[in-house]
């Protein structure tokens, strides 16, 4: 799967996620390679559910069937664990005078979107209003949830500079719980008014006994885009781009005028760059058609050198490579540039210097203290 820097490899095999019959033409060697790539990208569960759900098992080589069945069983177990975690958290928060909003994978599963089956969730992300955080935290801890152990600096980071509480774990659940009050940090250059998101949230029918909500369709797309563009790690994150394409297609089919509303909403929330960048990557890398209302907006935006350069860097890092291959110099340089951009946009410079200093020196001080204790 080697490629020139900035060019996408052939990703036509992703069609099997929605058109499983296309996988019948794959050779055993192609299956071997694509299973390994899909597993690394956290897409093998989706591929397994697509192919097995179409009843194609008896038309595939047995080694392939065994690999797909094993991944499907594991994915179903992880999804069931998330449902148990969701029910437990919902019971703890029942009666909270605030909407309980599911985010990301949990929201896709609650809505039974095409990208729900076969996921490998490791955490449950929910959103509550900032003013409800203290009561939500108290209720969850009373129910047995505990925050991960943090030093004083990291506790302050979550209290004042982050968009969520520290991760919470429960002795009876394998899934981590992340309680958000926004989708981006309040000190970041890209800031979103969470109240605007909550006003457009919608209830989900037939989900547990506790009423859960999800973000509005446009906001789900924008959250996915903002999460991908503003994160610190982009290698092997093609699944997020696939999620984005599914969200745009599913909501676009169900919501008349969705594309135009999506563009308007992106400008309202200050997420225009995130939307056009991700839409351009979907069109270029996944070869997926964009909504007609979105096409001229993306074309105009990509004519800007700044956004075009960013698109090339994201394409260089997001494009999957051979699982055993080490990233080349171009990929490493693009990763470094995106990591610097992430930190620069995540918090103001004085806070960034302070936070980075702590992260660099705190582990060294702890190691030195442990060494001194051992010598004694």
ABEGO torsion letter per residue (X at the ends): XBBBBGBBBBAAAAAAAABAAAAAABBAAAAAAAAAAAAAAGAAAAAAAAAAAAGAAAABBAAAAAAAAAAAAAAAAAAAAAAAAAAAAAAAABGBBBBBBBBEAAAAAAAGBAAABGBBBABBBBBBBAAAAAAAAAAAAAAGBBBBBBBAAAAAAAAAABABBBBBBBAABABBBBBBABABBAABABBBBAAAAAAABBBBBGBEABBBBBBBAAAAAAAAAAAAAABABABGAAAAAAAAAAAAAAAAAABBGAAAAAAAAAAAAGAAAAAAAAAAAAAAAAGBBBBAAAAAAAAAAAABAAAAAAAAAAAAAABBBBAABBBBAAAAAAAAAAAAAAAAAABBAAAAAAAAAAAAAAAAAAAAAAAAAAAX
